[in-house]
Amino acid sequence: QVQLVESGGGLVQAGGSLRLSCAASRSTFSINIMGWYRQAPGKQRELVAGISSGYTTNYANSVKGRFTISRDNAQNTVYLQMTSLRPEDTAVYYCFAGTTWGSTPDYWGQGTQVTVSS
């Protein structure tokens, strides 16, 4: 079992930056995949970015070149650095922990709101 707690969301103007953090309740060394999904009002939850225990990363096309995911296993934390934010990035961002790429995550955080104003 692992609990995930996100922080760092907020309101930012278009073109601005935010960094999301996701702190795990136990060591992340044994967690293969960690990352972020997001869900905008009226839309399905979508994968934003993921990072494996071997530091392989995967990004949605819509955020490539703007968002950077990283993990610090010593701090049991995953980060999402978001730059050049757009209004369409507005969503609730959920941290996740999972076993393999493409599978349903095993654990979810409670979500943090990111709002980008135009």
KOLGU-4560 file (N, C-alpha, C; in nm, 3 decimals, padded with zeros to 5 digits):
<recs>
<n_xx: 00.084 n_yy: -00.119 n_zz: 00.000 ca_xx: 00.000 ca_yy: 00.000 ca_zz: 00.000 c_xx: 00.088 c_yy: 00.125 c_zz: 00.000 mol: A seq: 1 type: GLN>
<n_xx: 00.045 n_yy: 00.226 n_zz: -00.074 ca_xx: 00.118 ca_yy: 00.353 ca_zz: -00.074 c_xx: 00.018 c_yy: 00.466 c_zz: -00.088 mol: A seq: 2 type: VAL>
<n_xx: 00.038 n_yy: 00.569 n_zz: -00.013 ca_xx: -00.043 ca_yy: 00.691 ca_zz: -00.025 c_xx: 00.038 c_yy: 00.796 c_zz: -00.098 mol: A seq: 3 type: GLN>
<n_xx: -00.030 n_yy: 00.868 n_zz: -00.185 ca_xx: 00.034 ca_yy: 00.971 ca_zz: -00.266 c_xx: -00.032 c_yy: 01.105 c_zz: -00.237 mol: A seq: 4 type: LEU>
<n_xx: 00.049 n_yy: 01.205 n_zz: -00.210 ca_xx: -00.003 ca_yy: 01.338 ca_zz: -00.176 c_xx: 00.059 c_yy: 01.441 c_zz: -00.270 mol: A seq: 5 type: VAL>
<n_xx: -00.027 n_yy: 01.505 n_zz: -00.348 ca_xx: 00.020 ca_yy: 01.606 ca_zz: -00.442 c_xx: 00.022 c_yy: 01.744 c_zz: -00.379 mol: A seq: 6 type: GLU>
<n_xx: 00.106 n_yy: 01.828 n_zz: -00.434 ca_xx: 00.109 ca_yy: 01.969 ca_zz: -00.395 c_xx: 00.165 c_yy: 02.050 c_zz: -00.512 mol: A seq: 7 type: SER>
<n_xx: 00.145 n_yy: 02.181 n_zz: -00.505 ca_xx: 00.204 ca_yy: 02.269 ca_zz: -00.605 c_xx: 00.110 c_yy: 02.325 c_zz: -00.708 mol: A seq: 8 type: GLY>
<n_xx: -00.016 n_yy: 02.281 n_zz: -00.706 ca_xx: -00.111 ca_yy: 02.336 ca_zz: -00.801 c_xx: -00.147 c_yy: 02.480 c_zz: -00.768 mol: A seq: 9 type: GLY>
<n_xx: -00.221 n_yy: 02.543 n_zz: -00.858 ca_xx: -00.262 ca_yy: 02.680 ca_zz: -00.834 c_xx: -00.306 c_yy: 02.749 c_zz: -00.961 mol: A seq: 10 type: GLY>
<n_xx: -00.316 n_yy: 02.880 n_zz: -00.952 ca_xx: -00.358 ca_yy: 02.964 ca_zz: -01.063 c_xx: -00.237 c_yy: 03.035 c_zz: -01.121 mol: A seq: 11 type: LEU>
<n_xx: -00.222 n_yy: 03.028 n_zz: -01.252 ca_xx: -00.109 ca_yy: 03.092 ca_zz: -01.319 c_xx: -00.155 c_yy: 03.148 c_zz: -01.452 mol: A seq: 12 type: VAL>
<n_xx: -00.090 n_yy: 03.251 n_zz: -01.497 ca_xx: -00.123 ca_yy: 03.308 ca_zz: -01.628 c_xx: -00.060 c_yy: 03.225 c_zz: -01.740 mol: A seq: 13 type: GLN>
<n_xx: -00.121 n_yy: 03.232 n_zz: -01.856 ca_xx: -00.066 ca_yy: 03.164 ca_zz: -01.972 c_xx: 00.079 c_yy: 03.206 c_zz: -01.994 mol: A seq: 14 type: ALA>
<n_xx: 00.161 n_yy: 03.107 n_zz: -02.024 ca_xx: 00.304 ca_yy: 03.132 ca_zz: -02.041 c_xx: 00.384 c_yy: 03.113 c_zz: -01.914 mol: A seq: 15 type: GLY>
<n_xx: 00.316 n_yy: 03.099 n_zz: -01.802 ca_xx: 00.383 ca_yy: 03.082 ca_zz: -01.674 c_xx: 00.424 c_yy: 02.939 c_zz: -01.647 mol: A seq: 16 type: GLY>
<n_xx: 00.476 n_yy: 02.917 n_zz: -01.525 ca_xx: 00.528 ca_yy: 02.786 ca_zz: -01.486 c_xx: 00.475 c_yy: 02.747 c_zz: -01.350 mol: A seq: 17 type: SER>
<n_xx: 00.468 n_yy: 02.617 n_zz: -01.329 ca_xx: 00.435 ca_yy: 02.559 ca_zz: -01.199 c_xx: 00.513 c_yy: 02.429 c_zz: -01.185 mol: A seq: 18 type: LEU>
<n_xx: 00.542 n_yy: 02.392 n_zz: -01.059 ca_xx: 00.601 ca_yy: 02.262 ca_zz: -01.034 c_xx: 00.512 c_yy: 02.185 c_zz: -00.938 mol: A seq: 19 type: ARG>
<n_xx: 00.468 n_yy: 02.069 n_zz: -00.982 ca_xx: 00.389 ca_yy: 01.981 ca_zz: -00.897 c_xx: 00.481 c_yy: 01.880 c_zz: -00.829 mol: A seq: 20 type: LEU>
<n_xx: 00.447 n_yy: 01.847 n_zz: -00.707 ca_xx: 00.520 ca_yy: 01.745 ca_zz: -00.632 c_xx: 00.423 c_yy: 01.636 c_zz: -00.587 mol: A seq: 21 type: SER>
<n_xx: 00.473 n_yy: 01.516 n_zz: -00.579 ca_xx: 00.394 ca_yy: 01.403 ca_zz: -00.532 c_xx: 00.479 c_yy: 01.324 c_zz: -00.434 mol: A seq: 22 type: CYS>
<n_xx: 00.440 n_yy: 01.328 n_zz: -00.308 ca_xx: 00.514 ca_yy: 01.260 ca_zz: -00.203 c_xx: 00.448 c_yy: 01.126 c_zz: -00.172 mol: A seq: 23 type: ALA>
<n_xx: 00.527 n_yy: 01.021 n_zz: -00.172 ca_xx: 00.477 ca_yy: 00.887 ca_zz: -00.141 c_xx: 00.499 c_yy: 00.856 c_zz: 00.005 mol: A seq: 24 type: ALA>
<n_xx: 00.411 n_yy: 00.772 n_zz: 00.060 ca_xx: 00.415 ca_yy: 00.738 ca_zz: 00.203 c_xx: 00.520 c_yy: 00.634 c_zz: 00.237 mol: A seq: 25 type: SER>
<n_xx: 00.579 n_yy: 00.572 n_zz: 00.135 ca_xx: 00.685 ca_yy: 00.476 ca_zz: 00.158 c_xx: 00.788 c_yy: 00.487 c_zz: 00.047 mol: A seq: 26 type: ARG>
<n_xx: 00.892 n_yy: 00.408 n_zz: 00.057 ca_xx: 00.999 ca_yy: 00.413 ca_zz: -00.041 c_xx: 00.945 c_yy: 00.390 c_zz: -00.182 mol: A seq: 27 type: SER>
<n_xx: 00.995 n_yy: 00.470 n_zz: -00.274 ca_xx: 00.955 ca_yy: 00.456 ca_zz: -00.415 c_xx: 01.055 c_yy: 00.372 c_zz: -00.495 mol: A seq: 28 type: THR>
<n_xx: 01.157 n_yy: 00.320 n_zz: -00.429 ca_xx: 01.256 ca_yy: 00.241 ca_zz: -00.502 c_xx: 01.193 c_yy: 00.121 c_zz: -00.572 mol: A seq: 29 type: PHE>
<n_xx: 01.090 n_yy: 00.064 n_zz: -00.507 ca_xx: 01.029 ca_yy: -00.057 ca_zz: -00.562 c_xx: 00.908 c_yy: -00.028 c_zz: -00.650 mol: A seq: 30 type: SER>
<n_xx: 00.875 n_yy: 00.098 n_zz: -00.668 ca_xx: 00.761 ca_yy: 00.133 ca_zz: -00.752 c_xx: 00.812 c_yy: 00.155 c_zz: -00.894 mol: A seq: 31 type: ILE>
<n_xx: 00.761 n_yy: 00.078 n_zz: -00.990 ca_xx: 00.816 ca_yy: 00.084 ca_zz: -01.125 c_xx: 00.781 c_yy: 00.214 c_zz: -01.196 mol: A seq: 32 type: ASN>
<n_xx: 00.652 n_yy: 00.239 n_zz: -01.210 ca_xx: 00.608 ca_yy: 00.355 ca_zz: -01.286 c_xx: 00.540 c_yy: 00.456 c_zz: -01.193 mol: A seq: 33 type: ILE>
<n_xx: 00.583 n_yy: 00.580 n_zz: -01.204 ca_xx: 00.515 ca_yy: 00.689 ca_zz: -01.134 c_xx: 00.492 c_yy: 00.802 c_zz: -01.233 mol: A seq: 34 type: MET>
<n_xx: 00.393 n_yy: 00.882 n_zz: -01.205 ca_xx: 00.369 ca_yy: 00.991 ca_zz: -01.298 c_xx: 00.243 c_yy: 01.067 c_zz: -01.270 mol: A seq: 35 type: GLY>
<n_xx: 00.191 n_yy: 01.129 n_zz: -01.377 ca_xx: 00.079 ca_yy: 01.221 ca_zz: -01.363 c_xx: -00.024 c_yy: 01.199 c_zz: -01.474 mol: A seq: 36 type: TRP>
<n_xx: -00.150 n_yy: 01.197 n_zz: -01.434 ca_xx: -00.263 ca_yy: 01.208 ca_zz: -01.524 c_xx: -00.328 c_yy: 01.343 c_zz: -01.497 mol: A seq: 37 type: TYR>
<n_xx: -00.414 n_yy: 01.382 n_zz: -01.588 ca_xx: -00.496 ca_yy: 01.501 ca_zz: -01.563 c_xx: -00.636 c_yy: 01.480 c_zz: -01.619 mol: A seq: 38 type: ARG>
<n_xx: -00.730 n_yy: 01.553 n_zz: -01.560 ca_xx: -00.868 ca_yy: 01.546 ca_zz: -01.606 c_xx: -00.928 c_yy: 01.685 c_zz: -01.606 mol: A seq: 39 type: GLN>
<n_xx: -00.968 n_yy: 01.730 n_zz: -01.724 ca_xx: -01.034 ca_yy: 01.859 ca_zz: -01.740 c_xx: -01.185 c_yy: 01.837 c_zz: -01.733 mol: A seq: 40 type: ALA>
<n_xx: -01.260 n_yy: 01.939 n_zz: -01.699 ca_xx: -01.406 ca_yy: 01.924 ca_zz: -01.690 c_xx: -01.465 c_yy: 01.871 c_zz: -01.820 mol: A seq: 41 type: PRO>
<n_xx: -01.547 n_yy: 01.768 n_zz: -01.808 ca_xx: -01.614 ca_yy: 01.711 ca_zz: -01.923 c_xx: -01.527 c_yy: 01.623 c_zz: -02.012 mol: A seq: 42 type: GLY>
<n_xx: -01.403 n_yy: 01.599 n_zz: -01.968 ca_xx: -01.312 ca_yy: 01.518 ca_zz: -02.049 c_xx: -01.265 c_yy: 01.396 c_zz: -01.971 mol: A seq: 43 type: LYS>
<n_xx: -01.214 n_yy: 01.299 n_zz: -02.045 ca_xx: -01.159 ca_yy: 01.179 ca_zz: -01.981 c_xx: -01.022 c_yy: 01.209 c_zz: -01.920 mol: A seq: 44 type: GLN>
<n_xx: -00.989 n_yy: 01.130 n_zz: -01.819 ca_xx: -00.856 ca_yy: 01.141 ca_zz: -01.759 c_xx: -00.754 c_yy: 01.096 c_zz: -01.862 mol: A seq: 45 type: ARG>
<n_xx: -00.645 n_yy: 01.172 n_zz: -01.875 ca_xx: -00.542 ca_yy: 01.138 ca_zz: -01.973 c_xx: -00.404 c_yy: 01.137 c_zz: -01.908 mol: A seq: 46 type: GLU>
<n_xx: -00.318 n_yy: 01.052 n_zz: -01.960 ca_xx: -00.180 ca_yy: 01.046 ca_zz: -01.912 c_xx: -00.106 c_yy: 01.171 c_zz: -01.957 mol: A seq: 47 type: LEU>
<n_xx: -00.039 n_yy: 01.237 n_zz: -01.864 ca_xx: 00.043 ca_yy: 01.353 ca_zz: -01.896 c_xx: 00.189 c_yy: 01.313 c_zz: -01.911 mol: A seq: 48 type: VAL>
<n_xx: 00.240 n_yy: 01.243 n_zz: -01.810 ca_xx: 00.380 ca_yy: 01.202 ca_zz: -01.812 c_xx: 00.401 c_yy: 01.090 c_zz: -01.713 mol: A seq: 49 type: ALA>
<n_xx: 00.496 n_yy: 01.002 n_zz: -01.745 ca_xx: 00.532 ca_yy: 00.895 ca_zz: -01.654 c_xx: 00.683 c_yy: 00.875 c_zz: -01.656 mol: A seq: 50 type: GLY>
<n_xx: 00.733 n_yy: 00.814 n_zz: -01.549 ca_xx: 00.876 ca_yy: 00.786 ca_zz: -01.539 c_xx: 00.894 c_yy: 00.652 c_zz: -01.471 mol: A seq: 51 type: ILE>
<n_xx: 00.981 n_yy: 00.570 n_zz: -01.527 ca_xx: 01.002 ca_yy: 00.436 ca_zz: -01.472 c_xx: 01.112 c_yy: 00.438 c_zz: -01.365 mol: A seq: 52 type: SER>
<n_xx: 01.128 n_yy: 00.325 n_zz: -01.301 ca_xx: 01.234 ca_yy: 00.313 ca_zz: -01.202 c_xx: 01.371 c_yy: 00.325 c_zz: -01.266 mol: A seq: 53 type: SER>
<n_xx: 01.379 n_yy: 00.299 n_zz: -01.396 ca_xx: 01.504 ca_yy: 00.315 ca_zz: -01.469 c_xx: 01.516 c_yy: 00.452 c_zz: -01.534 mol: A seq: 54 type: GLY>
<n_xx: 01.425 n_yy: 00.541 n_zz: -01.500 ca_xx: 01.424 ca_yy: 00.681 ca_zz: -01.543 c_xx: 01.389 c_yy: 00.698 c_zz: -01.690 mol: A seq: 55 type: TYR>
<n_xx: 01.325 n_yy: 00.597 n_zz: -01.749 ca_xx: 01.265 ca_yy: 00.615 ca_zz: -01.881 c_xx: 01.141 c_yy: 00.701 c_zz: -01.866 mol: A seq: 56 type: THR>
<n_xx: 01.125 n_yy: 00.798 n_zz: -01.956 ca_xx: 01.010 ca_yy: 00.889 ca_zz: -01.946 c_xx: 00.918 c_yy: 00.874 c_zz: -02.066 mol: A seq: 57 type: THR>
<n_xx: 00.794 n_yy: 00.914 n_zz: -02.044 ca_xx: 00.692 ca_yy: 00.908 ca_zz: -02.147 c_xx: 00.602 c_yy: 01.030 c_zz: -02.130 mol: A seq: 58 type: ASN>
<n_xx: 00.577 n_yy: 01.102 n_zz: -02.238 ca_xx: 00.498 ca_yy: 01.224 ca_zz: -02.231 c_xx: 00.384 c_yy: 01.221 c_zz: -02.332 mol: A seq: 59 type: TYR>
<n_xx: 00.274 n_yy: 01.286 n_zz: -02.296 ca_xx: 00.169 ca_yy: 01.313 ca_zz: -02.393 c_xx: 00.223 c_yy: 01.409 c_zz: -02.497 mol: A seq: 60 type: ALA>
<n_xx: 00.181 n_yy: 01.393 n_zz: -02.621 ca_xx: 00.230 ca_yy: 01.480 ca_zz: -02.727 c_xx: 00.203 c_yy: 01.628 c_zz: -02.697 mol: A seq: 61 type: ASN>
<n_xx: 00.092 n_yy: 01.653 n_zz: -02.631 ca_xx: 00.052 ca_yy: 01.791 ca_zz: -02.606 c_xx: 00.143 c_yy: 01.864 c_zz: -02.507 mol: A seq: 62 type: SER>
<n_xx: 00.225 n_yy: 01.790 n_zz: -02.432 ca_xx: 00.310 ca_yy: 01.855 ca_zz: -02.332 c_xx: 00.459 c_yy: 01.838 c_zz: -02.361 mol: A seq: 63 type: VAL>
<n_xx: 00.492 n_yy: 01.763 n_zz: -02.463 ca_xx: 00.634 ca_yy: 01.742 ca_zz: -02.496 c_xx: 00.703 c_yy: 01.875 c_zz: -02.522 mol: A seq: 64 type: LYS>
<n_xx: 00.820 n_yy: 01.890 n_zz: -02.463 ca_xx: 00.896 ca_yy: 02.013 ca_zz: -02.479 c_xx: 00.858 c_yy: 02.121 c_zz: -02.380 mol: A seq: 65 type: GLY>
<n_xx: 00.747 n_yy: 02.101 n_zz: -02.308 ca_xx: 00.703 ca_yy: 02.202 ca_zz: -02.210 c_xx: 00.707 c_yy: 02.148 c_zz: -02.067 mol: A seq: 66 type: ARG>
<n_xx: 00.679 n_yy: 02.020 n_zz: -02.050 ca_xx: 00.675 ca_yy: 01.959 ca_zz: -01.917 c_xx: 00.793 c_yy: 01.864 c_zz: -01.902 mol: A seq: 67 type: PHE>
<n_xx: 00.843 n_yy: 01.856 n_zz: -01.778 ca_xx: 00.952 ca_yy: 01.763 ca_zz: -01.747 c_xx: 00.918 c_yy: 01.688 c_zz: -01.619 mol: A seq: 68 type: THR>
<n_xx: 00.923 n_yy: 01.555 n_zz: -01.628 ca_xx: 00.898 ca_yy: 01.473 ca_zz: -01.511 c_xx: 01.030 c_yy: 01.423 c_zz: -01.455 mol: A seq: 69 type: ILE>
<n_xx: 01.037 n_yy: 01.414 n_zz: -01.324 ca_xx: 01.156 ca_yy: 01.360 ca_zz: -01.259 c_xx: 01.114 c_yy: 01.289 c_zz: -01.131 mol: A seq: 70 type: SER>
<n_xx: 01.202 n_yy: 01.204 n_zz: -01.080 ca_xx: 01.173 ca_yy: 01.136 ca_zz: -00.955 c_xx: 01.299 c_yy: 01.136 c_zz: -00.870 mol: A seq: 71 type: ARG>
<n_xx: 01.278 n_yy: 01.147 n_zz: -00.740 ca_xx: 01.386 ca_yy: 01.144 ca_zz: -00.642 c_xx: 01.351 c_yy: 01.035 c_zz: -00.544 mol: A seq: 72 type: ASP>
<n_xx: 01.406 n_yy: 00.917 n_zz: -00.565 ca_xx: 01.372 ca_yy: 00.804 ca_zz: -00.479 c_xx: 01.422 c_yy: 00.825 c_zz: -00.335 mol: A seq: 73 type: ASN>
<n_xx: 01.526 n_yy: 00.901 n_zz: -00.317 ca_xx: 01.575 ca_yy: 00.927 ca_zz: -00.182 c_xx: 01.474 c_yy: 01.009 c_zz: -00.102 mol: A seq: 74 type: ALA>
<n_xx: 01.396 n_yy: 01.091 n_zz: -00.173 ca_xx: 01.293 ca_yy: 01.174 ca_zz: -00.110 c_xx: 01.153 c_yy: 01.117 c_zz: -00.129 mol: A seq: 75 type: GLN>
<n_xx: 01.142 n_yy: 01.001 n_zz: -00.195 ca_xx: 01.012 ca_yy: 00.937 ca_zz: -00.222 c_xx: 00.917 c_yy: 01.033 c_zz: -00.291 mol: A seq: 76 type: ASN>
<n_xx: 00.969 n_yy: 01.107 n_zz: -00.387 ca_xx: 00.890 ca_yy: 01.214 ca_zz: -00.448 c_xx: 00.907 c_yy: 01.214 c_zz: -00.601 mol: A seq: 77 type: THR>
<n_xx: 00.797 n_yy: 01.245 n_zz: -00.668 ca_xx: 00.796 ca_yy: 01.265 ca_zz: -00.812 c_xx: 00.756 c_yy: 01.410 c_zz: -00.839 mol: A seq: 78 type: VAL>
<n_xx: 00.819 n_yy: 01.468 n_zz: -00.939 ca_xx: 00.793 ca_yy: 01.608 ca_zz: -00.972 c_xx: 00.745 c_yy: 01.621 c_zz: -01.116 mol: A seq: 79 type: TYR>
<n_xx: 00.668 n_yy: 01.725 n_zz: -01.140 ca_xx: 00.630 ca_yy: 01.761 ca_zz: -01.276 c_xx: 00.654 c_yy: 01.910 c_zz: -01.291 mol: A seq: 80 type: LEU>
<n_xx: 00.758 n_yy: 01.945 n_zz: -01.365 ca_xx: 00.787 ca_yy: 02.084 ca_zz: -01.394 c_xx: 00.711 c_yy: 02.123 c_zz: -01.520 mol: A seq: 81 type: GLN>
<n_xx: 00.625 n_yy: 02.223 n_zz: -01.508 ca_xx: 00.541 ca_yy: 02.264 ca_zz: -01.619 c_xx: 00.577 c_yy: 02.407 c_zz: -01.658 mol: A seq: 82 type: MET>
<n_xx: 00.612 n_yy: 02.426 n_zz: -01.784 ca_xx: 00.647 ca_yy: 02.559 ca_zz: -01.835 c_xx: 00.560 c_yy: 02.591 c_zz: -01.955 mol: A seq: 83 type: THR>
<n_xx: 00.563 n_yy: 02.717 n_zz: -01.997 ca_xx: 00.484 ca_yy: 02.762 ca_zz: -02.112 c_xx: 00.340 c_yy: 02.714 c_zz: -02.103 mol: A seq: 84 type: SER>
<n_xx: 00.282 n_yy: 02.729 n_zz: -01.987 ca_xx: 00.147 ca_yy: 02.678 ca_zz: -01.963 c_xx: 00.043 c_yy: 02.747 c_zz: -02.050 mol: A seq: 85 type: LEU>
<n_xx: -00.055 n_yy: 02.670 n_zz: -02.091 ca_xx: -00.162 ca_yy: 02.717 ca_zz: -02.178 c_xx: -00.296 c_yy: 02.699 c_zz: -02.107 mol: A seq: 86 type: ARG>
<n_xx: -00.398 n_yy: 02.774 n_zz: -02.146 ca_xx: -00.529 ca_yy: 02.754 ca_zz: -02.084 c_xx: -00.579 c_yy: 02.611 c_zz: -02.097 mol: A seq: 87 type: PRO>
<n_xx: -00.543 n_yy: 02.543 n_zz: -02.204 ca_xx: -00.588 ca_yy: 02.404 ca_zz: -02.221 c_xx: -00.518 c_yy: 02.306 c_zz: -02.127 mol: A seq: 88 type: GLU>
<n_xx: -00.419 n_yy: 02.352 n_zz: -02.053 ca_xx: -00.357 ca_yy: 02.268 ca_zz: -01.950 c_xx: -00.437 c_yy: 02.269 c_zz: -01.820 mol: A seq: 89 type: ASP>
<n_xx: -00.539 n_yy: 02.353 n_zz: -01.814 ca_xx: -00.624 ca_yy: 02.359 ca_zz: -01.694 c_xx: -00.691 c_yy: 02.225 c_zz: -01.670 mol: A seq: 90 type: THR>
<n_xx: -00.672 n_yy: 02.172 n_zz: -01.550 ca_xx: -00.725 ca_yy: 02.040 ca_zz: -01.516 c_xx: -00.691 c_yy: 02.010 c_zz: -01.370 mol: A seq: 91 type: ALA>
<n_xx: -00.749 n_yy: 01.901 n_zz: -01.321 ca_xx: -00.702 ca_yy: 01.843 ca_zz: -01.195 c_xx: -00.594 c_yy: 01.742 c_zz: -01.231 mol: A seq: 92 type: VAL>
<n_xx: -00.480 n_yy: 01.755 n_zz: -01.168 ca_xx: -00.365 ca_yy: 01.669 ca_zz: -01.195 c_xx: -00.354 c_yy: 01.564 c_zz: -01.084 mol: A seq: 93 type: TYR>
<n_xx: -00.346 n_yy: 01.438 n_zz: -01.125 ca_xx: -00.341 ca_yy: 01.327 ca_zz: -01.032 c_xx: -00.208 c_yy: 01.254 c_zz: -01.043 mol: A seq: 94 type: TYR>
<n_xx: -00.143 n_yy: 01.236 n_zz: -00.931 ca_xx: -00.024 ca_yy: 01.153 ca_zz: -00.926 c_xx: -00.066 c_yy: 01.007 c_zz: -00.924 mol: A seq: 95 type: CYS>
<n_xx: 00.016 n_yy: 00.921 n_zz: -00.983 ca_xx: -00.015 ca_yy: 00.778 ca_zz: -00.980 c_xx: 00.111 c_yy: 00.695 c_zz: -00.960 mol: A seq: 96 type: PHE>
<n_xx: 00.089 n_yy: 00.574 n_zz: -00.917 ca_xx: 00.197 ca_yy: 00.475 ca_zz: -00.907 c_xx: 00.145 c_yy: 00.345 c_zz: -00.966 mol: A seq: 97 type: ALA>
<n_xx: 00.228 n_yy: 00.284 n_zz: -01.050 ca_xx: 00.182 ca_yy: 00.164 ca_zz: -01.118 c_xx: 00.294 c_yy: 00.066 c_zz: -01.146 mol: A seq: 98 type: GLY>
<n_xx: 00.253 n_yy: -00.043 n_zz: -01.213 ca_xx: 00.345 ca_yy: -00.153 ca_zz: -01.233 c_xx: 00.409 c_yy: -00.151 c_zz: -01.371 mol: A seq: 99 type: THR>
<n_xx: 00.327 n_yy: -00.133 n_zz: -01.474 ca_xx: 00.378 ca_yy: -00.137 ca_zz: -01.610 c_xx: 00.317 c_yy: -00.025 c_zz: -01.693 mol: A seq: 100 type: THR>
<n_xx: 00.388 n_yy: 00.008 n_zz: -01.800 ca_xx: 00.335 ca_yy: 00.110 ca_zz: -01.892 c_xx: 00.204 c_yy: 00.061 c_zz: -01.954 mol: A seq: 101 type: TRP>
<n_xx: 00.107 n_yy: 00.148 n_zz: -01.957 ca_xx: -00.018 ca_yy: 00.116 ca_zz: -02.023 c_xx: -00.121 c_yy: 00.045 c_zz: -01.937 mol: A seq: 102 type: GLY>
<n_xx: -00.081 n_yy: 00.002 n_zz: -01.819 ca_xx: -00.177 ca_yy: -00.064 ca_zz: -01.730 c_xx: -00.243 c_yy: 00.037 c_zz: -01.638 mol: A seq: 103 type: SER>
<n_xx: -00.357 n_yy: -00.001 n_zz: -01.583 ca_xx: -00.426 ca_yy: 00.088 ca_zz: -01.489 c_xx: -00.339 c_yy: 00.106 c_zz: -01.365 mol: A seq: 104 type: THR>
<n_xx: -00.317 n_yy: 00.230 n_zz: -01.323 ca_xx: -00.235 ca_yy: 00.252 ca_zz: -01.203 c_xx: -00.291 c_yy: 00.180 c_zz: -01.081 mol: A seq: 105 type: PRO>
<n_xx: -00.201 n_yy: 00.145 n_zz: -00.991 ca_xx: -00.240 ca_yy: 00.077 ca_zz: -00.868 c_xx: -00.285 c_yy: 00.176 c_zz: -00.761 mol: A seq: 106 type: ASP>
<n_xx: -00.224 n_yy: 00.294 n_zz: -00.763 ca_xx: -00.252 ca_yy: 00.394 ca_zz: -00.660 c_xx: -00.266 c_yy: 00.532 c_zz: -00.723 mol: A seq: 107 type: TYR>
<n_xx: -00.351 n_yy: 00.612 n_zz: -00.659 ca_xx: -00.377 ca_yy: 00.748 ca_zz: -00.705 c_xx: -00.364 c_yy: 00.846 c_zz: -00.589 mol: A seq: 108 type: TRP>
<n_xx: -00.321 n_yy: 00.968 n_zz: -00.621 ca_xx: -00.332 ca_yy: 01.076 ca_zz: -00.525 c_xx: -00.470 c_yy: 01.137 c_zz: -00.531 mol: A seq: 109 type: GLY>
<n_xx: -00.492 n_yy: 01.237 n_zz: -00.447 ca_xx: -00.625 ca_yy: 01.298 ca_zz: -00.439 c_xx: -00.647 c_yy: 01.406 c_zz: -00.545 mol: A seq: 110 type: GLN>
<n_xx: -00.540 n_yy: 01.449 n_zz: -00.609 ca_xx: -00.550 ca_yy: 01.547 ca_zz: -00.716 c_xx: -00.520 c_yy: 01.687 c_zz: -00.669 mol: A seq: 111 type: GLY>
<n_xx: -00.465 n_yy: 01.767 n_zz: -00.760 ca_xx: -00.438 ca_yy: 01.908 ca_zz: -00.733 c_xx: -00.481 c_yy: 01.989 c_zz: -00.855 mol: A seq: 112 type: THR>
<n_xx: -00.549 n_yy: 02.100 n_zz: -00.828 ca_xx: -00.604 ca_yy: 02.181 ca_zz: -00.937 c_xx: -00.497 c_yy: 02.272 c_zz: -00.996 mol: A seq: 113 type: GLN>
<n_xx: -00.489 n_yy: 02.271 n_zz: -01.129 ca_xx: -00.406 ca_yy: 02.366 ca_zz: -01.202 c_xx: -00.497 c_yy: 02.447 c_zz: -01.293 mol: A seq: 114 type: VAL>
<n_xx: -00.494 n_yy: 02.577 n_zz: -01.278 ca_xx: -00.576 ca_yy: 02.665 ca_zz: -01.359 c_xx: -00.486 c_yy: 02.765 c_zz: -01.430 mol: A seq: 115 type: THR>
<n_xx: -00.497 n_yy: 02.770 n_zz: -01.563 ca_xx: -00.417 ca_yy: 02.861 ca_zz: -01.643 c_xx: -00.510 c_yy: 02.964 c_zz: -01.706 mol: A seq: 116 type: VAL>
<n_xx: -00.490 n_yy: 03.089 n_zz: -01.672 ca_xx: -00.576 ca_yy: 03.195 ca_zz: -01.725 c_xx: -00.515 c_yy: 03.254 c_zz: -01.852 mol: A seq: 117 type: SER>
<n_xx: -00.602 n_yy: 03.298 n_zz: -01.940 ca_xx: -00.554 ca_yy: 03.353 ca_zz: -02.069 c_xx: -00.532 c_yy: 03.503 c_zz: -02.059 mol: A seq: 118 type: SER>
</recs>
